[in-house]
Amino acid sequence: MAGACGKPHMSRHRCRGNDVWNLIRSCRYKSLLSSAILTPVSLTARRVCFQASKIWAVTRVRKTLKEWPDPAVTKTTIGQRRPEELAQAAPLCSRTEEAGALAQDEYEEDSSDEEDIRNTVGNVPLAWYDEFPHVGYDLDGKRIYKPLRTRDELDQFLDKMDDPDFWRTVQDKMTGRDLRLTDEQVALVHRLQRGQFGDSGFNPYEPAVDFFSGDIMIHPVTNRPADKRSFIPSLVEKEKVSRMVHAIKMGWIKPRRPHDPTPSFYDLWAQEDPNAVLGRHKMHVPAPKLALPGHAESYNPPPEYLPTEEERSAWMQQEPVERKLNFLPQKFPSLRTVPAYSRFIQERFERCLDLYLCPRQRKMRVNVDPEDLIPKLPRPRDLQPFPVCQALVYRGHSDLVRCLSVSPGGQWLASGSDDGTLKLWEVATARCMKTVHVGGVVRSIAWNPNPTICLVAAAMDDAVLLLNPALGDRLLVGSTDQLLEAFTPPEEPALQPARWLEVSEEEHQRGLRLRTCHSKPVTQVTWHGRGDYLAVVLSSQEHTQVLLHQVSRRRSQSPFRRSHGQVQCVAFHPSRPFLLVASQRSIRIYHLLRQELTKKLMPNCKWVSSMAVHPAGDNIICGSYDSKLVWFDLDLSTKPYKVLRHHKKALRAVAFHPRYPLFASGSDDGSVIVCHGMVYNDLLQNPLLVPVKVLKGHTLTRDLGVLDVAFHPTQPWVFSSGADGTIRLFS
């Protein structure tokens, strides 16, 4: 059945439905427009606005449906209408159908309907939700969570290898999901990457259409009349010209001058003051010129400049730095036969390096008086007493005298020589009181420092001999023998590094009392201050090269477990339980009670030869074979306080005076140098070291001079033993 408008009744229903749908759409756009214009600050306010617009749209739709006539009533009343009403209804129906058609065509290409409905947050930057698990809220106010992404790089790599379409998979920023591009989208991306247009059907090289032809036409393009300003002078321009003329007359504006093409030259440093401190190139020094060639550089040098075969071979064996000439002179018959110089480029390069890398600067010379550089030392006459001349000569040894020692009272002198004898002298008269034949080279000798004990220790080969000289007080001699005889050997002898042996009756008559045998040759022997302990140095590389002996109990022990180099000499500290051990390059101080290393001194010498300790115990001197005497202040540093280089050859012995501030050194140059060494009680004042006298008297034998020195215990006298077989007293 058809209505009066010529359409079925479904057309009216369709018209009604389209109008309702258009109304809903208009309401939707109004809500979106209101939300876009009134952008709320927070998401909650935005959701409230959206819900209000939604309620308003639903109310409008319900109101429209109530006002619309019922379809059943319309169906029955249409046939009963008069022709005038049908004629009026026909245009209304046609206009409604046209509006519905226009509305359908208008929203047919609406892009907002094609958006993904899973993301309803709108046009909001998703960077706001980077730190949240959701990307927005839906119409009900519930969170829209992000898709879970628990895939790591290994899973992505497996997808890349297994999925053939992995290369065309991208991530949608609106929803966070993976999308696969179609062939058309991939082709679009490729065109954009190549710099082409996105539309494949667009031709950028279409023929241009000229808007104006080149033909001259009769009529102009426009018939607009000309302006008045095109033929009447402008008043504004007249005012500008008058101002410029006035400025030129006043000299404010100068006309352009013709440019001079000729270049102008000027002195760059003409304005600088040559006397200024900061003048340019004030400290410039011209480079030294090369030396002019001599006879050796000639192509036909004199015969004396030509090297022989021996000189040529010696020149070839030398290092390039050690050669006097960097070339060998050659002789050529004529200049035409001279070849090209092979080192020309290298020498030019070295010359350029010298000019470039070597700085040259003019230094101001400082006028210094040489006398001001010499320290102000006291005069030697103000430092007396000290030995100044030779007083006595002790003759009797047939070979070089290696060692000597003075008794604690200063009345007797003991000496050991390479002739196998040990002699006892009277100091005041230089008379030999006793000679003991030991049958070997005596390398070291030491008188017991305890005045209540009369004993002399001598190092001979691999044994240490203890003898009673039997000089002086007989009660003192007898008490010493009783002290040695009072020893009772233990029932079970302990294992010791040395063997204590009793002497024979014949040796007892000569003065020998005990013999201590070792496994290696003995090079030095020294006493402790109390007179009961004895330190011995053996010629070996093992840890047993230093041994300590106790005479009263006849016991021996090795204080070290390992060796720190070849030991040269040892000494006991005069007041503390310290043992000083001098090796070739260092001096180590050990605490005997704690059994630990206290200090290590570095003398910076090639080879330490001898050592002596100051009577106060805070200073040490040591001599070396490289002609150095090194003074150490133990309270100051482990490095030398002063290094004296007065001798010309190796130092053999050094010694301190027990009472006077004197120390002496003996060298292979045959001289004994006596120095004044004052040590102050004030720790802030450094020791005063002044050389006061050079004593000579020994003659050089086998390139050896003075072998040992020793001071008198009470007088400012010094004894010296030399390689000439004599002992000299300087007083």
Secondary structure, DSSP 8 states (H G I E B T S, - for coil): -B-TTSSBHHHHHHHHHHHHHHHHHHHHHHHHHHHHHS--SSHHHHHHHHHHHHHHHHHHHHHHHHHS--HHHHHHHHTTS-HHHHHHHHHHHHHHHHHHHHHHHHSTT-GGGGS-TT--S-S--GGGGTTSSEEEE-TTS-EEE-------HHHHHHHHHH-TTGGGEEE-TTT--EEE--HHHHHHHHHHHTT--S-TT--TT-----SS-SS--SS-S------GGGTS--HHHHHHHHHHHHHHHHTSS--------S-----TTTTS-TT-TT-TTTT-----------STTSSS--GGGS--HHHHHHHHHS-TTT-SSSS-----SSGGG----TTHHHHHHHHHHHHHHS-----------HHHHS-----GGGG-----SEEEEEE--SS-EEEEEE-TTSSEEEEEETTSEEEEEETTTTEEEEEEE-SS-EEEEEE-S-TT---EEEEETTEEEEE----S-HHHHHHHHHHHHT----SS----SSEEEE--HHHHHHTEEEEEE-SS-EEEEEE-TTSSEEEEEESSSSTTSEEEEETTTTEEE---SS--S-EEEEEE-SSSSEEEEEESS-EEEEETTTTEEEEEE----S-EEEEEE-TTSSEEEEEETTS-EEEEETTT-SS-SEEE---SS-EEEEEE-SSSSEEEEEETTSEEEEEEEE--S-TTS--EEEEEEEEE----BTTB-EEEEEE-SSSS-EEEEETTSEEEEE-
